[in-house]
Amino acid sequence: MHNIHDLELILKSHIPIVVIESHEEHRVLNILTQQTLKLAKPLFKWTITEGLGRIDIDLPPQRHNSQPDDVLRHIKAAQKDAIYVLADFHPYLDDPVHVRLLKDIALSHQETGSHIVLISHKLEIPDELQKFTAHFSLAMPNNDELEKLIRNTADEWARKNRGKKVHTDRKTLDAMVNNLAGLTFRDAHRLVRNAIYDDGALTQSDLPNVMQAKYDLLNSDGVLAFEYETANFSDVGGLNKLTEWLTQRRSVFHGEIENKGLDMPKGTLLLGVQGCGKSLAARAVAGIWNVPLLRLDFGALYNKFHGESERNLRESLKTAEVMAPCVLWMDELEKGIAVGDNDGGTSRRMLGTLLTWMSEKKAAVFIVATANDIERLPPELVRKGRFDEIFFVDLPKSDVRGSIFNIHLEKRELKPEEFDLGVLTKASDGFSGAEIEQAVVAGLYSAHALNENIETKHILHELKSTRPLSIVMAEQINKLRDWASERTVPAD
């Protein structure tokens, strides 16, 4: 992103064509009007509907030269030191006549000093024009500009409501500014206006809606899943060491303390046995830190966008930065960047994209990567320094299994005190959390089929008739445990 001073330098240079990709046409035109006043140059605007007309002074619209080749021939013949804005010219850049006319205008820049400014949501410049072109990206509004936008919107509401004041407080105002960061003026204004005009107030209850709307604007491909309300994930059974580790780093992540010796937390890799709570642990990070959670499924990203996976990974990472502070949960990481080169090199390129971003990112995006198969992860990713820590989520111990039974019984409106949890805990040795849940579910079905109220005996029967993953895949699990014993920290 560039600031307005960068645009001024471009216009003062000998680069004849300026490309601006933006949805904010009005804002771009206002900035160009300010620049042309400084440069003492006339400013013209062309659209296919209105033709060419001068816009830096108050003149009635002129509907001549409405066709693309007509306006380009006019600019070429005028030999005038001016700035010509061509809005939504992108469909006409496929025509070789238009491309040649633009090149003729660019070649005469030394004599005329004129500039062509192309504005559109997306522009692909032909190779013939690349050397004559400079790209300018409109910077997103900063915090001061966003606060001014909020105050102006509040004043606008007050004028329409007989001078009534918009109710808010400093904490909410600051939070709203942070939530709007990364959005264009147009999108930010729309979200603020919706929040204020709803009830004449800005309150904490408006923040989740703004964040959800912001996420919807940014995640057009639907690759990321978003959860704003994550506080309910903070209370989890087990995972004591992980919870302690996160609690120690919470204030640093939120910028609440300044200590140059404390680096911003970068991320953690969670390895473990399937069904033992890696997903719950990933959610717990967002819950303990009370920040939004973004889930990036590498399997879905790879399958949905095969052939352009790297570009969409970059877009997803960019979205995460704009949503900061947040937790980015990279689920089943090995599915997208596994060792091997049987996919035309896509996995290697995606790995390179991810590693570059991890080393260069400045935003408060904490990565939580989960994986089941350590052997499929490339060594470059698991080496020391990529993540702050690698945690191993093992099969739950006895006390944790008791908590898991409590959770799933209460979830189904059953009273844990009516069950013999000691017997169930002992019988579920070697079971994962997911397998314990399924035993409770299966016990309910069994009791229903027998037209009985569920009791300990129904769940116990299901436990005894189940061969848990720790037995079925004993060799693989033991191998994973052996690898983890010297290289990871137990999550519990």
FIRO-401141 format. One record per residue (C-alpha): chain; x negated, y negated, z negated. Coordinates in Angstrom, 2 decimals. Example, Ala and Ser with C-alpha at 12.3 -4.5 7.8 and 13.67 -1.06 7.14 Angstrom:
2
PT  A  -12.30  4.50  -7.80
PT  A  -13.67  1.06  -7.14
END
This chain:
492
PT  A  0.00  0.00  0.00
PT  A  -1.16  -3.52  0.77
PT  A  -0.43  -6.92  -0.69
PT  A  0.62  -10.06  1.18
PT  A  -2.94  -11.37  1.29
PT  A  -3.91  -8.32  3.39
PT  A  -1.25  -9.25  5.94
PT  A  -2.58  -12.81  6.08
PT  A  -6.07  -11.48  6.82
PT  A  -4.73  -9.26  9.62
PT  A  -2.88  -12.18  11.21
PT  A  -6.02  -14.31  11.04
PT  A  -8.07  -11.58  12.68
PT  A  -8.30  -10.71  16.35
PT  A  -6.05  -7.66  16.06
PT  A  -3.13  -8.32  18.41
PT  A  -0.64  -5.63  17.32
PT  A  0.52  -5.15  13.74
PT  A  2.54  -2.07  12.77
PT  A  4.76  -2.19  9.68
PT  A  6.72  0.92  8.73
PT  A  9.44  -0.17  6.32
PT  A  13.17  0.03  5.72
PT  A  13.07  -3.49  4.22
PT  A  13.30  -5.56  7.39
PT  A  14.62  -8.68  5.64
PT  A  11.80  -8.65  3.10
PT  A  9.19  -8.23  5.85
PT  A  10.68  -11.13  7.83
PT  A  10.65  -13.37  4.73
PT  A  6.97  -12.58  4.18
PT  A  6.16  -13.23  7.84
PT  A  8.00  -16.54  7.69
PT  A  5.80  -17.63  4.77
PT  A  2.69  -16.54  6.66
PT  A  3.61  -18.38  9.87
PT  A  4.08  -21.59  7.88
PT  A  0.51  -21.22  6.59
PT  A  -0.82  -20.41  10.05
PT  A  1.28  -23.11  11.77
PT  A  2.55  -20.60  14.34
PT  A  6.12  -20.16  15.59
PT  A  7.86  -16.90  14.64
PT  A  10.15  -15.06  17.06
PT  A  12.25  -11.97  16.50
PT  A  13.61  -9.52  19.06
PT  A  16.26  -6.83  18.73
PT  A  18.03  -4.86  21.42
PT  A  21.35  -6.37  20.27
PT  A  20.36  -10.02  19.84
PT  A  17.52  -10.48  22.30
PT  A  14.66  -12.89  21.54
PT  A  15.03  -15.93  19.29
PT  A  12.96  -18.16  17.04
PT  A  13.60  -17.57  13.32
PT  A  11.12  -19.76  11.41
PT  A  13.30  -22.80  12.05
PT  A  17.07  -23.10  12.11
PT  A  18.04  -22.44  15.71
PT  A  21.12  -20.72  17.15
PT  A  20.42  -17.18  18.37
PT  A  19.39  -16.86  22.01
PT  A  20.60  -13.67  23.69
PT  A  18.22  -13.70  26.64
PT  A  15.44  -11.16  27.18
PT  A  17.44  -8.45  25.43
PT  A  15.92  -5.57  27.41
PT  A  12.52  -4.23  26.27
PT  A  10.70  -4.76  29.57
PT  A  12.23  -8.27  29.93
PT  A  11.01  -9.44  26.50
PT  A  7.54  -7.99  27.03
PT  A  7.21  -9.67  30.44
PT  A  8.42  -12.93  28.85
PT  A  5.81  -12.73  26.07
PT  A  3.08  -11.89  28.58
PT  A  4.01  -14.80  30.84
PT  A  4.51  -17.32  28.01
PT  A  0.82  -17.20  26.98
PT  A  1.93  -18.76  23.69
PT  A  0.10  -18.69  20.34
PT  A  2.97  -17.22  18.36
PT  A  4.05  -14.20  16.35
PT  A  6.63  -11.94  17.98
PT  A  8.48  -9.46  15.83
PT  A  9.93  -6.51  17.73
PT  A  12.39  -4.73  15.45
PT  A  13.15  -1.03  15.97
PT  A  11.04  -0.85  19.11
PT  A  10.06  2.78  18.42
PT  A  12.39  4.39  21.04
PT  A  10.76  2.32  23.79
PT  A  7.16  3.31  23.09
PT  A  7.62  6.46  25.18
PT  A  7.96  4.39  28.37
PT  A  4.58  3.97  30.16
PT  A  5.68  0.56  31.54
PT  A  6.33  -0.75  28.02
PT  A  3.03  0.66  26.80
PT  A  1.15  -1.02  29.65
PT  A  2.88  -4.37  29.06
PT  A  1.95  -4.21  25.36
PT  A  -1.63  -3.44  26.35
PT  A  -1.66  -6.42  28.75
PT  A  -0.48  -8.69  25.94
PT  A  -3.13  -7.25  23.61
PT  A  -5.88  -7.79  26.21
PT  A  -4.91  -11.45  26.53
PT  A  -5.02  -12.04  22.77
PT  A  -8.44  -13.76  22.94
PT  A  -6.91  -16.47  25.17
PT  A  -3.44  -16.76  23.58
PT  A  -3.95  -15.83  19.90
PT  A  -0.46  -14.28  19.84
PT  A  0.50  -11.26  17.71
PT  A  3.06  -8.53  18.27
PT  A  4.53  -7.19  15.03
PT  A  6.36  -3.86  15.33
PT  A  8.79  -3.15  12.47
PT  A  10.63  0.13  12.09
PT  A  11.25  2.95  9.64
PT  A  8.77  5.10  11.55
PT  A  6.40  4.31  14.42
PT  A  4.13  6.54  16.47
PT  A  1.68  4.37  18.37
PT  A  0.48  5.69  21.76
PT  A  -3.23  6.43  22.06
PT  A  -3.67  3.59  24.58
PT  A  -2.70  1.03  21.93
PT  A  -4.46  2.46  18.87
PT  A  -7.64  0.35  19.20
PT  A  -5.56  -2.84  19.37
PT  A  -3.47  -1.97  16.31
PT  A  -3.60  -2.61  12.56
PT  A  -1.22  -0.90  10.14
PT  A  0.28  -2.76  7.18
PT  A  2.21  -1.03  4.39
PT  A  4.43  -3.17  2.25
PT  A  3.47  -2.88  -1.41
PT  A  6.15  -1.76  -3.85
PT  A  7.27  -4.41  -6.36
PT  A  5.17  -4.58  -9.53
PT  A  6.56  -4.65  -13.07
PT  A  6.88  -8.44  -13.21
PT  A  8.76  -8.49  -9.91
PT  A  11.06  -5.69  -11.06
PT  A  11.87  -7.48  -14.32
PT  A  12.62  -10.65  -12.35
PT  A  14.88  -8.61  -10.07
PT  A  16.78  -7.24  -13.09
PT  A  17.16  -10.72  -14.61
PT  A  18.34  -12.20  -11.31
PT  A  20.91  -9.42  -10.94
PT  A  22.08  -10.06  -14.51
PT  A  22.43  -13.80  -13.74
PT  A  24.39  -12.92  -10.59
PT  A  26.78  -10.78  -12.67
PT  A  27.13  -13.56  -15.26
PT  A  28.11  -16.13  -12.59
PT  A  30.84  -13.81  -11.36
PT  A  32.12  -13.13  -14.90
PT  A  32.58  -16.64  -16.33
PT  A  29.13  -16.88  -17.84
PT  A  29.26  -13.67  -19.90
PT  A  25.83  -12.30  -20.72
PT  A  24.61  -8.85  -19.76
PT  A  23.92  -6.86  -22.92
PT  A  20.55  -5.13  -23.24
PT  A  17.45  -4.99  -25.43
PT  A  13.71  -5.24  -24.84
PT  A  13.12  -1.49  -25.16
PT  A  15.79  -0.65  -22.57
PT  A  14.60  -3.41  -20.24
PT  A  11.02  -2.10  -20.33
PT  A  12.24  1.46  -19.77
PT  A  14.36  0.34  -16.81
PT  A  11.36  -1.42  -15.25
PT  A  9.28  1.76  -15.63
PT  A  12.06  3.89  -14.15
PT  A  12.32  1.64  -11.08
PT  A  8.58  1.71  -10.37
PT  A  7.76  3.07  -6.92
PT  A  11.04  2.01  -5.32
PT  A  11.53  -0.65  -2.67
PT  A  13.16  -3.96  -3.58
PT  A  16.30  -2.89  -1.74
PT  A  16.65  0.45  -3.53
PT  A  15.72  -1.01  -6.92
PT  A  18.28  -3.80  -6.52
PT  A  21.00  -1.30  -5.61
PT  A  20.33  0.87  -8.67
PT  A  20.14  -2.11  -11.04
PT  A  23.31  -3.60  -9.58
PT  A  25.19  -0.32  -10.03
PT  A  24.05  -0.09  -13.65
PT  A  24.93  -3.68  -14.56
PT  A  28.18  -3.99  -12.63
PT  A  29.49  -0.75  -14.16
PT  A  29.99  -2.23  -17.65
PT  A  28.09  -5.52  -17.87
PT  A  25.26  -3.94  -19.84
PT  A  21.94  -2.15  -19.52
PT  A  21.75  0.60  -22.12
PT  A  19.78  3.77  -22.73
PT  A  22.66  5.74  -21.21
PT  A  21.95  4.08  -17.84
PT  A  18.39  5.43  -17.66
PT  A  19.13  9.07  -16.76
PT  A  21.43  7.98  -13.92
PT  A  18.79  5.62  -12.56
PT  A  16.12  8.32  -12.69
PT  A  18.40  10.84  -10.99
PT  A  19.24  8.33  -8.24
PT  A  15.55  7.47  -7.83
PT  A  14.70  11.15  -7.51
PT  A  17.46  11.66  -4.93
PT  A  16.07  8.77  -2.86
PT  A  12.54  10.14  -2.94
PT  A  13.07  13.88  -2.58
PT  A  14.79  13.95  0.80
PT  A  13.45  17.45  1.59
PT  A  14.89  19.01  -1.55
PT  A  11.66  20.88  -2.38
PT  A  11.45  19.56  -5.94
PT  A  13.97  20.36  -8.68
PT  A  14.48  17.58  -11.22
PT  A  15.55  17.49  -14.86
PT  A  15.58  14.25  -16.83
PT  A  17.09  15.37  -20.14
PT  A  14.34  17.66  -21.41
PT  A  14.44  17.04  -25.18
PT  A  16.47  20.26  -25.66
PT  A  13.45  22.26  -24.48
PT  A  11.24  21.03  -27.32
PT  A  12.38  23.60  -29.90
PT  A  11.14  27.00  -28.71
PT  A  10.42  30.25  -30.47
PT  A  6.74  31.15  -30.66
PT  A  4.17  29.34  -28.48
PT  A  2.73  27.83  -31.66
PT  A  -0.77  27.13  -30.32
PT  A  0.58  25.60  -27.12
PT  A  2.99  23.43  -29.11
PT  A  0.19  22.23  -31.41
PT  A  -2.06  21.48  -28.42
PT  A  0.67  19.43  -26.74
PT  A  1.59  17.55  -29.92
PT  A  -2.04  16.42  -30.34
PT  A  -2.06  14.93  -26.82
PT  A  1.41  13.40  -26.69
PT  A  0.46  9.87  -27.76
PT  A  -2.48  9.74  -25.32
PT  A  -0.28  10.85  -22.41
PT  A  2.26  8.15  -23.22
PT  A  -0.43  5.48  -23.52
PT  A  0.49  4.79  -27.14
PT  A  -3.15  4.75  -28.27
PT  A  -6.20  3.40  -26.51
PT  A  -9.42  5.30  -27.01
PT  A  -11.95  5.42  -24.20
PT  A  -13.24  8.71  -25.54
PT  A  -9.88  10.42  -25.02
PT  A  -9.22  11.34  -21.41
PT  A  -5.68  11.39  -20.06
PT  A  -4.36  15.00  -20.23
PT  A  -4.44  16.50  -16.73
PT  A  -2.69  19.83  -16.90
PT  A  -2.61  23.41  -18.02
PT  A  -2.41  26.81  -16.35
PT  A  -0.06  29.37  -17.90
PT  A  -0.80  33.02  -17.19
PT  A  1.06  35.95  -18.60
PT  A  3.21  39.01  -18.40
PT  A  6.39  38.67  -16.34
PT  A  9.44  37.78  -18.41
PT  A  7.44  36.63  -21.44
PT  A  8.35  32.97  -21.31
PT  A  6.00  31.12  -18.96
PT  A  8.98  29.26  -17.54
PT  A  10.18  28.41  -21.04
PT  A  6.68  27.23  -21.94
PT  A  6.58  24.98  -18.85
PT  A  9.90  23.44  -19.86
PT  A  8.68  23.07  -23.45
PT  A  5.87  20.76  -22.28
PT  A  8.40  18.29  -20.86
PT  A  10.59  18.73  -23.94
PT  A  7.84  18.10  -26.48
PT  A  6.68  15.02  -24.56
PT  A  10.27  14.00  -23.73
PT  A  9.56  13.19  -20.09
PT  A  11.29  14.25  -16.85
PT  A  10.45  17.65  -15.42
PT  A  9.81  18.24  -11.71
PT  A  9.65  21.85  -10.55
PT  A  7.75  22.63  -7.37
PT  A  8.30  26.19  -6.14
PT  A  5.31  27.06  -3.99
PT  A  7.10  30.07  -2.55
PT  A  9.99  27.90  -1.33
PT  A  7.64  25.19  -0.06
PT  A  5.65  27.71  1.94
PT  A  8.67  29.52  3.39
PT  A  10.78  26.49  4.13
PT  A  8.09  24.47  5.83
PT  A  5.85  27.05  7.40
PT  A  3.67  25.19  9.87
PT  A  3.84  21.87  8.05
PT  A  3.38  23.00  4.45
PT  A  0.40  20.74  3.73
PT  A  2.24  17.57  4.76
PT  A  5.24  18.46  2.63
PT  A  2.98  19.33  -0.31
PT  A  1.46  15.86  -0.01
PT  A  4.94  14.31  0.05
PT  A  5.96  16.30  -3.03
PT  A  2.83  15.21  -4.92
PT  A  3.46  11.60  -3.88
PT  A  7.01  11.86  -5.22
PT  A  5.69  13.19  -8.54
PT  A  3.36  10.18  -8.84
PT  A  6.24  7.78  -8.26
PT  A  8.32  9.59  -10.91
PT  A  5.52  9.30  -13.51
PT  A  5.32  9.75  -16.42
PT  A  6.50  13.28  -15.82
PT  A  5.57  16.96  -15.95
PT  A  5.04  18.65  -12.59
PT  A  5.73  22.36  -12.95
PT  A  4.11  24.35  -10.14
PT  A  5.93  27.63  -10.31
PT  A  4.41  30.89  -8.99
PT  A  1.32  29.09  -7.81
PT  A  -0.24  32.18  -6.28
PT  A  2.54  32.39  -3.67
PT  A  1.33  29.22  -1.98
PT  A  -2.44  29.23  -2.35
PT  A  -3.36  32.88  -2.79
PT  A  -6.76  34.25  -1.82
PT  A  -6.81  35.53  1.77
PT  A  -6.61  34.08  5.24
PT  A  -3.81  35.99  6.92
PT  A  -1.63  32.90  7.35
PT  A  -3.69  30.93  9.83
PT  A  -5.54  29.04  7.08
PT  A  -2.41  27.40  5.61
PT  A  -3.19  28.59  2.06
PT  A  -6.73  27.20  2.24
PT  A  -5.51  23.84  3.51
PT  A  -2.85  23.66  0.81
PT  A  -5.50  24.50  -1.80
PT  A  -7.70  21.69  -0.46
PT  A  -4.77  19.25  -0.58
PT  A  -3.94  20.23  -4.15
PT  A  -7.53  20.10  -5.45
PT  A  -8.13  16.69  -3.87
PT  A  -4.98  15.30  -5.44
PT  A  -5.81  16.79  -8.84
PT  A  -9.24  15.16  -8.85
PT  A  -8.07  11.76  -7.59
PT  A  -4.64  11.18  -9.17
PT  A  -4.30  8.23  -11.52
PT  A  -0.61  8.47  -12.39
PT  A  0.61  10.08  -15.63
PT  A  1.58  13.38  -14.02
PT  A  0.83  16.38  -16.21
PT  A  0.55  19.62  -14.23
PT  A  1.89  22.86  -15.61
PT  A  1.01  25.70  -13.26
PT  A  2.41  29.18  -13.84
PT  A  1.12  32.39  -12.29
PT  A  1.59  36.13  -12.74
PT  A  -1.33  37.49  -10.73
PT  A  -4.69  35.97  -11.62
PT  A  -6.53  38.01  -8.96
PT  A  -4.64  36.21  -6.19
PT  A  -5.68  32.76  -7.41
PT  A  -8.80  31.27  -5.78
PT  A  -11.83  30.83  -8.08
PT  A  -12.01  27.11  -7.21
PT  A  -8.69  26.56  -8.97
PT  A  -9.33  28.45  -12.22
PT  A  -12.87  27.25  -12.83
PT  A  -13.51  25.16  -15.93
PT  A  -12.45  21.54  -15.56
PT  A  -9.60  21.93  -13.08
PT  A  -7.14  22.27  -15.97
PT  A  -7.52  21.05  -19.53
PT  A  -6.75  24.54  -20.79
PT  A  -5.61  27.98  -19.60
PT  A  -3.03  29.58  -21.91
PT  A  -2.02  33.23  -21.92
PT  A  1.63  34.04  -22.67
PT  A  1.69  37.59  -23.99
PT  A  4.49  39.93  -25.06
PT  A  6.28  38.46  -28.09
PT  A  5.19  39.48  -31.57
PT  A  7.60  40.80  -34.18
PT  A  8.69  37.43  -35.67
PT  A  9.11  35.91  -32.21
PT  A  11.25  38.86  -31.08
PT  A  13.51  38.17  -34.07
PT  A  13.87  34.55  -32.96
PT  A  14.67  35.68  -29.42
PT  A  17.47  37.95  -30.67
PT  A  18.83  35.03  -32.71
PT  A  18.81  32.75  -29.67
PT  A  20.61  35.15  -27.34
PT  A  23.18  36.27  -29.90
PT  A  24.09  32.68  -30.79
PT  A  24.15  31.78  -27.08
PT  A  26.99  34.31  -26.71
PT  A  28.80  33.04  -29.83
PT  A  27.81  36.02  -31.93
PT  A  26.63  35.76  -35.55
PT  A  23.03  37.02  -35.97
PT  A  23.64  37.78  -39.67
PT  A  26.11  40.49  -38.64
PT  A  23.31  42.43  -36.89
PT  A  20.35  44.32  -38.34
PT  A  17.64  42.19  -36.78
PT  A  14.90  44.12  -38.55
PT  A  15.89  47.35  -36.79
PT  A  16.30  45.56  -33.43
PT  A  12.95  43.80  -33.79
PT  A  11.15  47.07  -34.53
PT  A  12.90  48.90  -31.70
PT  A  12.01  46.16  -29.19
PT  A  8.24  46.44  -29.68
PT  A  6.64  46.00  -26.24
PT  A  9.69  44.24  -24.78
PT  A  9.49  40.86  -23.09
PT  A  11.89  38.04  -23.89
PT  A  13.75  38.64  -20.65
PT  A  14.14  42.35  -21.46
PT  A  15.47  41.54  -24.93
PT  A  18.06  39.25  -23.40
PT  A  19.13  41.96  -20.97
PT  A  19.50  44.43  -23.85
PT  A  21.92  42.02  -25.56
PT  A  23.87  41.54  -22.31
PT  A  24.00  45.29  -21.62
PT  A  25.10  45.93  -25.21
PT  A  28.02  43.55  -24.74
PT  A  29.09  45.41  -21.59
PT  A  28.81  48.78  -23.35
PT  A  30.91  47.59  -26.29
PT  A  33.49  46.12  -23.92
PT  A  33.71  49.39  -21.96
PT  A  34.33  51.27  -25.23
PT  A  36.83  48.64  -26.36
PT  A  34.71  47.97  -29.46
PT  A  33.18  44.88  -31.05
PT  A  29.47  44.70  -30.33
PT  A  27.27  45.96  -33.15
PT  A  23.61  46.72  -33.74
PT  A  24.09  50.27  -32.45
PT  A  25.13  49.05  -28.96
PT  A  22.02  46.91  -28.52
PT  A  19.83  49.60  -30.08
PT  A  21.13  52.13  -27.56
PT  A  20.21  49.83  -24.68
PT  A  16.72  49.27  -26.09
PT  A  16.11  53.00  -26.43
PT  A  17.30  53.72  -22.88
PT  A  15.11  51.03  -21.33
PT  A  11.54  51.50  -20.22
PT  A  10.01  48.03  -20.63
PT  A  7.53  46.50  -18.22
PT  A  4.75  47.04  -20.77
PT  A  5.13  50.80  -20.15
PT  A  6.05  50.80  -16.47
PT  A  3.14  48.51  -15.58
PT  A  0.83  49.29  -18.48
PT  A  -2.35  49.41  -16.35
PT  A  -1.76  46.03  -14.73
PT  A  -0.79  44.37  -18.02
PT  A  -3.83  45.77  -19.84
PT  A  -6.04  44.57  -17.01
PT  A  -4.52  41.08  -17.25
PT  A  -4.99  41.08  -21.02
PT  A  -8.64  42.12  -20.67
PT  A  -9.25  39.26  -18.22
PT  A  -7.45  36.76  -20.44
PT  A  -9.15  37.79  -23.70
PT  A  -12.38  35.90  -22.95
PT  A  -11.08  33.23  -20.58
PT  A  -7.83  31.88  -22.03
PT  A  -6.22  30.63  -25.23
PT  A  -3.22  32.56  -26.63
PT  A  -0.06  30.43  -26.34
PT  A  1.24  31.86  -29.60
END
